[in-house]
Structures are given as structure tokens and as C-alpha cells.
Amino acid sequence: MGLFGRLFNTKRVASAVLIDIAADSVAGAYATYPSGELPVVLYAQRIPIEIGKGELHQKALVRALQTLGEVLIREGAPLLARATGNGASDTILVSIEAPWQKTTVRTEFFAQKEPFIFSKHLVTAALKKTSAAPPGQLLVDESIIGTVLNGYETRDPYGKKVTRASIVILTSFLDEEIGESIFATLRSLYHTKHIVSIAGTSLRYQAMRDTFPHESDAFILDVSGPLTSLSLIRRGLLVDVVEAANPLSDTAQWLQNVMKEFAGIAARFPLPRTIFLVARESDLVPLRKALDGAQFDTLWLSDNPPKIVSVLGSHIAGLVRNDAAAPPDVPLLFMAFFHQHHPREESV
């Protein structure tokens, strides 16, 4: 943009810092949100968490996060300033993965004899009664990931008259000491106080529901760290989340762990016909090969194995523009897409 363009362009372009905290790495990106256009990832970087001899994992995480922030400010902020005229971001969105956080899914029910208006105030009041964090734990995410009114799932529930309703809530707790270290580090790096957090499981479920809207029954097999997360979606709603050990150096053992969890879920729910495999692209080939050779017929009770979809950066290409020099980072691309469609107001 030329000098006169900068002088007379008063249109404010929203932006965000995206931070992904995984078990073995931390990643960050600058994203912009031009009005009426796709979100744009301007810069992205992922840094490994390197644990020194005798060092606590938590200390190594904070050090990696500090290094990541310094790199983002030094290399990414100038790109943001050139794109928006301002090197500061409006929001920091933090996605926290296992094992740092633990996730649970619960359902809250509302019913009255006479029809009532389903309102945000009603939901907020109900959550206040049930959202106490256990001692030593910090509530970092409480996402309403599904709403059913009079037996029908809806994306736009508020203001409607109903006699019964339910909400599906994904709640994530973080060790208080670790959480305070993470957020203190981010506050020391950035001037904005608008820092919002979400469980990685919740974020990817909500983003993938929008990315693959026709797949209302599916598994999300998220292999992004030392734990594999298996999320079961039925009729568009997340109904169960379990985790399995993730020894990527031994795909046979990994598959055995995953099949054991599939069997446990099959004892409680009918199994869907689609499995979304989410992993770093360098790990996708051996994991997909292991799944292709699995004996699914004993669980799915069918001659036709479930359809396995490897989730690639190309699946999100039509939803997010990646202008970063680094190769596409699927968790960060999902974060950029999610932030556009699910802006979060609460700060930590």
C-alpha cells in the first residue's frame, strides 16, 4: 500500500495472535480478518519443547513459549504492521492440548410444563451453578458445542420458545500453576489483555463441523502429541471424548491402543462410518497405513470398513488463505478459521 493509501485508508482490519500449546511443541501465527474475505495467516512458526536433563516439562514449556513469542514479535509483527498499519493484535487465542489440559463432556437439561423462551441468560445462570473448578485446577474452557431444542439440534437457539432443551458442554481444566505460567508469559510479551483460551479438542471439533458440514456422524482421531484423542460425533454433536497413549515410534502398538478405545466406545454407542485422521502431515502416511490394515469388521460388524479421511492443509485452503512462508500448519489453520466464525469474548 502506498503512502496516500496508508494516509486515507481508515478501514480497520481485525487481527489475532494464534497460539497452539501441544505436548511437545508450541506454535504461533499472526492472522488478519479483512471484512468479507477469508482470514489470512501472515506468519507462522512452530518450536519444539526441549526438556533439559532433570528439568520439569512445565519449565521447558514456558521457555519454549517465551522463545516463540520473541520470534513472533521480531519476525511476524512487521508483516502484520505492513498488512494492517498496526503491529499490535486485538486478541490472543490460545489452544491448549493434552496433556496440559483435561477435557470432559456433559449435558445440561432444561424443561418446564409451560413453554419458555430459551435465552442466553438462562444458559449463563445454569453454567454458573455447575462450573466450579476442582482445587488446584483452572477452568480454561467451557464451550457450548451443541444445543437441542424440543428434540432438534440447532445452531441459532436463543429467543426461541420451547418446552424442553439441552446443551452439550465441553469443559477443560488446567493445572493452576501451569496455567498461571502460560498466561503470565503471554501477558509479558503482548500489550493486549484480551487473551482467550480453548481446549484443542473443542476447537478442532467446532472447526471441522463447519469444514465438513455433511459428515454429521464421525470419529475425529486427533494424533497431535503423546496422546491420541478420539472424539465421537453423532447427529452433529460431540458425545464422547477418550484418549489413548500415542507411541508414534511403534504404529502397531498405537493401532492396538486405538482399537481398544474404539471397542470401549462401541459398547456404549453405534459407531459412525467416517474417521477423520488429524495429524502432522509427516506422520499421516504411516498412521493411515496402519488404519488401512486394521480389522474393523469385528467392531463395525460390516464387510465395508469405515471411510478414513486424512485431514490436510488443502482441506482448509478454501477457508483460510495461507501467506506464511512456513509449510501449512493444520492446527494453526483451524485456529484461524475458528476465530473468524466463533469469536470468543471471555478473557483469562
LINHU-V240043 format. One record per residue. N is the residue number from 1. RES is the residue in one letter. SS is DSSP state (alpha for helix, beta for strand, coil for the rest). NEAR is the number of other C-alpha atoms within 12 Angstrom. Layout:
n:res:ss:near
N:RES:SS:NEAR
N:RES:SS:NEAR
This chain:
n:res:ss:near
1:M:coil:13
2:G:coil:11
3:L:alpha:10
4:F:alpha:9
5:G:alpha:14
6:R:alpha:17
7:L:alpha:11
8:F:alpha:12
9:N:coil:15
10:T:coil:12
11:K:coil:16
12:R:coil:18
13:V:coil:27
14:A:beta:31
15:S:beta:37
16:A:beta:45
17:V:beta:48
18:L:beta:48
19:I:beta:47
20:D:beta:48
21:I:beta:43
22:A:coil:39
23:A:coil:32
24:D:coil:28
25:S:beta:35
26:V:beta:40
27:A:beta:42
28:G:beta:48
29:A:beta:50
30:Y:beta:47
31:A:beta:49
32:T:beta:45
33:Y:beta:35
34:P:coil:21
35:S:coil:14
36:G:coil:11
37:E:coil:16
38:L:coil:25
39:P:beta:34
40:V:beta:42
41:V:beta:44
42:L:beta:38
43:Y:beta:39
44:A:beta:41
45:Q:beta:37
46:R:beta:32
47:I:beta:30
48:P:beta:25
49:I:coil:28
50:E:coil:23
51:I:coil:19
52:G:coil:14
53:K:coil:9
54:G:coil:10
55:E:coil:14
56:L:coil:15
57:H:alpha:23
58:Q:alpha:30
59:K:alpha:22
60:A:alpha:27
61:L:alpha:35
62:V:alpha:33
63:R:alpha:27
64:A:alpha:35
65:L:alpha:39
66:Q:alpha:30
67:T:alpha:27
68:L:alpha:34
69:G:alpha:36
70:E:alpha:22
71:V:alpha:25
72:L:alpha:36
73:I:alpha:29
74:R:alpha:18
75:E:alpha:23
76:G:alpha:36
77:A:alpha:33
78:P:alpha:21
79:L:alpha:30
80:L:alpha:35
81:A:alpha:26
82:R:alpha:20
83:A:alpha:33
84:T:alpha:31
85:G:coil:27
86:N:coil:23
87:G:coil:29
88:A:coil:32
89:S:coil:37
90:D:coil:31
91:T:beta:36
92:I:beta:41
93:L:beta:48
94:V:beta:41
95:S:beta:42
96:I:beta:46
97:E:coil:41
98:A:coil:36
99:P:coil:32
100:W:coil:35
101:Q:beta:32
102:K:beta:33
103:T:beta:33
104:T:beta:28
105:V:beta:31
106:R:beta:26
107:T:beta:27
108:E:beta:28
109:F:beta:23
110:F:beta:29
111:A:beta:22
112:Q:beta:15
113:K:beta:9
114:E:beta:11
115:P:beta:16
116:F:beta:20
117:I:beta:22
118:F:beta:30
119:S:coil:22
120:K:alpha:18
121:H:alpha:13
122:L:alpha:23
123:V:alpha:29
124:T:alpha:19
125:A:alpha:14
126:A:alpha:21
127:L:alpha:25
128:K:alpha:14
129:K:alpha:12
130:T:alpha:18
131:S:coil:26
132:A:coil:18
133:A:coil:21
134:P:coil:15
135:P:coil:12
136:G:coil:15
137:Q:beta:22
138:L:beta:29
139:L:beta:34
140:V:beta:40
141:D:beta:40
142:E:beta:37
143:S:beta:39
144:I:beta:34
145:I:beta:36
146:G:beta:33
147:T:beta:34
148:V:beta:32
149:L:beta:30
150:N:coil:23
151:G:coil:17
152:Y:beta:19
153:E:beta:22
154:T:coil:22
155:R:coil:20
156:D:coil:15
157:P:coil:25
158:Y:coil:22
159:G:coil:15
160:K:beta:21
161:K:beta:18
162:V:beta:24
163:T:beta:20
164:R:beta:24
165:A:beta:32
166:S:beta:30
167:I:beta:40
168:V:beta:32
169:I:beta:33
170:L:beta:37
171:T:beta:34
172:S:beta:39
173:F:beta:34
174:L:beta:35
175:D:beta:25
176:E:alpha:22
177:E:alpha:19
178:I:alpha:28
179:G:alpha:30
180:E:alpha:21
181:S:alpha:23
182:I:alpha:39
183:F:alpha:35
184:A:alpha:21
185:T:alpha:25
186:L:alpha:39
187:R:alpha:23
188:S:alpha:18
189:L:alpha:27
190:Y:coil:26
191:H:coil:19
192:T:coil:23
193:K:coil:22
194:H:coil:25
195:I:beta:34
196:V:beta:35
197:S:beta:43
198:I:beta:48
199:A:beta:42
200:G:alpha:47
201:T:alpha:49
202:S:alpha:49
203:L:alpha:43
204:R:alpha:43
205:Y:alpha:45
206:Q:alpha:36
207:A:alpha:32
208:M:alpha:42
209:R:alpha:32
210:D:alpha:24
211:T:alpha:28
212:F:coil:23
213:P:coil:17
214:H:coil:13
215:E:coil:26
216:S:coil:27
217:D:coil:28
218:A:beta:36
219:F:beta:44
220:I:beta:46
221:L:beta:43
222:D:beta:44
223:V:beta:43
224:S:coil:42
225:G:coil:34
226:P:coil:24
227:L:beta:30
228:T:beta:36
229:S:beta:39
230:L:beta:40
231:S:beta:45
232:L:beta:40
233:I:beta:37
234:R:beta:25
235:R:coil:25
236:G:coil:31
237:L:beta:38
238:L:beta:39
239:V:beta:34
240:D:beta:35
241:V:beta:33
242:V:beta:32
243:E:beta:35
244:A:beta:31
245:A:beta:29
246:N:coil:31
247:P:coil:22
248:L:coil:29
249:S:coil:14
250:D:coil:16
251:T:alpha:25
252:A:alpha:21
253:Q:alpha:19
254:W:alpha:29
255:L:alpha:32
256:Q:alpha:24
257:N:alpha:27
258:V:alpha:38
259:M:alpha:31
260:K:alpha:24
261:E:alpha:29
262:F:alpha:38
263:A:alpha:24
264:G:alpha:22
265:I:alpha:26
266:A:alpha:21
267:A:coil:13
268:R:coil:13
269:F:coil:20
270:P:coil:23
271:L:coil:34
272:P:coil:31
273:R:coil:28
274:T:beta:27
275:I:beta:31
276:F:beta:38
277:L:beta:38
278:V:beta:39
279:A:beta:33
280:R:coil:29
281:E:alpha:23
282:S:alpha:19
283:D:alpha:26
284:L:alpha:27
285:V:alpha:21
286:P:alpha:24
287:L:alpha:37
288:R:alpha:30
289:K:alpha:17
290:A:alpha:25
291:L:alpha:31
292:D:alpha:22
293:G:coil:19
294:A:coil:26
295:Q:coil:23
296:F:coil:30
297:D:alpha:18
298:T:alpha:18
299:L:alpha:26
300:W:alpha:25
301:L:coil:17
302:S:coil:14
303:D:coil:12
304:N:coil:16
305:P:coil:22
306:P:coil:27
307:K:beta:23
308:I:beta:28
309:V:beta:27
310:S:beta:32
311:V:coil:33
312:L:coil:28
313:G:alpha:25
314:S:alpha:20
315:H:alpha:24
316:I:alpha:31
317:A:coil:24
318:G:coil:18
319:L:coil:29
320:V:beta:36
321:R:beta:28
322:N:beta:32
323:D:coil:26
324:A:coil:26
325:A:coil:16
326:A:coil:19
327:P:coil:21
328:P:coil:32
329:D:coil:39
330:V:alpha:41
331:P:alpha:47
332:L:alpha:49
333:L:alpha:47
334:F:alpha:49
335:M:alpha:49
336:A:alpha:48
337:F:alpha:40
338:F:alpha:37
339:H:alpha:42
340:Q:alpha:33
341:H:alpha:22
342:H:coil:24
343:P:coil:27
344:R:coil:26
345:E:coil:19
346:E:coil:19
347:S:coil:21
348:V:coil:26
